[in-house]
Amino acid sequence: MMIVTVFRSRLAEGVQSEYSGVARRMSELAREVPGYISHKSFTAEDGERVTIVEFENEEALQAWKVHPEHRQAKKLGFTSFFSSFSYQICEVIGGRSWESKSTSQHHPS
């Protein structure tokens, strides 16, 4: 059963450049975790940031949670980067996706 984590946060003032470097590194590391599927981040107009992370199973999520560099980054988040944060870990009980055939076919020259 796929696991989805929804991480919501707001950055503290003046930390954007330092945070960006750490976030890039965490993206690289997450991709190396066996069972990782994907992640994407979005920033709302009011400054709230949302990251959605997908793993194949709970074991993959657990491997990510205890990764030493990720643990250090989480500590930095709590102490330096975020003015607020929350997360939810969810089991996917169903899903569906669809893609228009016109977006995946070759376009005539």
N, C-alpha and C positions, 0 to 999 in steps of 0.2 A: 504494500500500500504506500503510495507516494506521500511524502511529508512536505508541507509548505510552511515556511516561517515568514511572517509579516513583521518587519522591523520598522517602527516609526520613530523619528527623532527630529530634534531641532539642534542646530549647531550653536555653540556659544560664540560670542563675538570674538573676532580676531584669530580664529583657528583654522580658517578655510585652507590655507596653503599646506599646513602641517597635516591636517586631516586628509587632504586629497592624496598625499603620498602614501599614507597608511591605508586608505581605502583601495588604492590601486594594488598595493601589495596583497591585501586580503582577497581581492578579486582573483589575482593570480593563484594564490594558495587554494582557494575554494575549488577552483577548476581541477586541481590535482587530487582532490579527495575522491576515492572510489565511491561511486553511487551518487555523486553530484550530478544534477541535471542542468540547472540554469539559475541565473539571478539577474534581476534588473532593478534599477533605482530610478525614482521619480522625485521631483521637487515640486510641491504645490505653490501656487501664487503667494500664499501666506508664509512660505519658508519651511513648512513641514516637509521632511524627507521620508520617503517610503521605499524600502527595499524588500522585494519578494524573492525568496530563495527556495528552490525545489531540490529535494533529494529523493532518491529511489526508495529509501526506507529509513527507519529510525536508527539503524546501526551507522549509516552514513552521516546522519545528523550528529550522532554522538561523537563520531570521529572528528567532525569539524568543531564541535563544542570544546573538545579537550586538546585540540592542536595547540602546541606551546605558543607559537606566534599569534594565533588568534586569541588566546587567553590574555596575552600581554596587550593586544590591541583593545580588547574589551575593557581592561583596566584603565587604559588611556581614555577611552570613551567616557567612562564613569567619572574620572577625575579631571579631565581636561576638555574633551571635545563637545560633549552634549550638555545643553541646558535642560533637556528633557528627552526621555526615550521610553518606549514600551515595545514589547514583542508578544506575538501569539504564535504558537506552534500548533499546526492543524494537520489532521489526517484527511486526505482526500477520499471521500466516499463515492464520488462519481465525477464525471467530467465529459466534456464534448468539445471538439474543435472543428472548425470549418475554414476552408480557404477558397476563395473564388478561383475558378479555373482560369479566368482571364488574367489574373496576376501572376500565374505560374507558367503560362505558355509563352513561346517565343513571339516577339513582336516582328511584323514584317518590315523588311528594310526599305 
